[in-house]
């Protein structure tokens, strides 16, 4: 899957053919990828897959999840001049994009402090880039929420508007869904959180609740529904995430880990030919 993804990305850039290759000389050259700012590295697995497919030798000096300092040589490369230059932008795009997400995730996690609450991403990913972007979240120390609609049933406000009787609906869920499938219910207040637990939710999402409300939901869970997991969500930022650390929830999710991430600045330099 990774190999096909990187080859498709390269194909998009090449189009009908690299014009430089029509006039460039043949030969072998060395190159290096340099970080122009600090952050967390991600994308190593994808870069290696592309280089292997195109017979380019690449050696990473740092691995996924490791800290990058400005001017660090992230990797060195050796290969055919034309091939290396054809792959340059795709390689950098993969590394810069993934590292930006990993760096942003790391910043969120650092802002959360020493809390044991798991930091989760969401399904707010760019079309066809979900596996890639969620991989980058893991490199930054975060965890993945569900990968898609097929691995957990989440009843959001839009779903709930179509359900006249939640108790009956949950009974049907247990009859038709796989035994291992969890059901998460989005709740906007304490009263509905309790109802969701009573109806059999495996996970309760406290959506846009304040700290006092979340603590009340957690207290209800602790006393009556110890098996239920509590997730905090809704407008979570690096600036406010710390205030949720003492709520004793199990997880905090934020789409901002991915869609607010800014690419890191990397460049490739030819070192010999």
Secondary structure by P-SEA (a helix, b strand, c coil): caaaaaaaaaaaaaccccccccccccccbbbbbbbccbbbbcaaaaaaaaaaaabbbbbbccccccccccccccccccccaaaaaaaaaaaaaaaaaaaaaaaaaaaaaaaaccccbbbbbcccccccaaaaaaaaaaaaccccccccccccccccaaaaaacccaaaaaaaaaacccccbbbbbbbccaaaaaaaaaacccbbbbccccaaaaaaaaaaaacccccbbbbbbcccccccccccccccccccccccccccbbbcbbbbbbccc
